[in-house]
Amino acid sequence: MIELQNVHKSFGSKDVLRGVDLLVGKGRSMVIIGGSGTGKSVTLKCILGLVAPDQGRITVDGAPVAAVKSARAREAFLARFGMLFQGGALFDSLPVWQNVAFRLLRGQLKRPRAEARDIAIEKLRRVGLGAETADLFPAELSGGMQKRVGLARAIAAEPEIIFFDEPTTGLDPIMAGVINELIREIVTEMGATAVTITHDMTSVRAIADDVAMLHAGKIRWTGPVEEMDAASDPYLTQFITGSAEGPIETLR
């Protein structure tokens, strides 16, 4: 579904991606792991076409992302994606249901307002939030509830591809486990292709079919999650064990 071939991206003198090769199978849940500043978020932005790579080729379902140029084609392209943002990224001035139905109230995906509200309430129920939540505002919700609202918004338009950006950041271990379980269930139910970026190894083991280790702008290792622990790559081993010793430099 998604393929990156020799993708490079620099910002000024800072080389962020230095030849990324990655293949995400259709209907698979790929988790990209790596430390802060290794290029995980930039990789997602390149796939979405928000950032243009300096070199290399990216395709989604066989079609090159670089070929999506007109505003209408771009809107249709982005309509295939759902996104759960790291900080929730809810609109404080909108009630919960309008946050969830944001894409259904405008653009090519626009639905009648009453229908959009019904869909929003259905998706809220899917993530464990009752209909009474619909008319609340984000500030009235806990962090875990806000994350669930973000997840409901990500799936509201039934996307083919869903991106999850650090889905459990800021959550306690119990709520993180709930979110991981919801993500796994929803991705499986929808048959969607999922790409998650995280440094939380509990999330990796809970939601991944496949794992890719990104370090210093390159994919160090990729493979099925069940092969991760036995892999011989020293970068991967150091990261998943949290060891201070290894090729990944640490501040002391």
Buried (B, 14 or more C-beta within 10 A) or exposed (E): BBBBBEBBBBEEEEBBBBBBBBBBEEBBBBBBBBBEEBBBBBBBBBBBBEBEBBEBEBBBEEEEBEEBEEEEEEEBBBBBBBBBBBEBBBEEEBBBBBBBBBBBBEBEBEBEEEEBBBBBBEBBBBBBBEEEBBEBBBEEBEBBBBBBBBBBBBBBBEBBBBBBBBBBBBBEEEBBBBBBEBBBEBBBEBEBBBBBBBBBBEBBBBBBBBBBBBBBBBBBBBBEBEEBEEBEBBBBBBBBEEEEEBEBEEEE
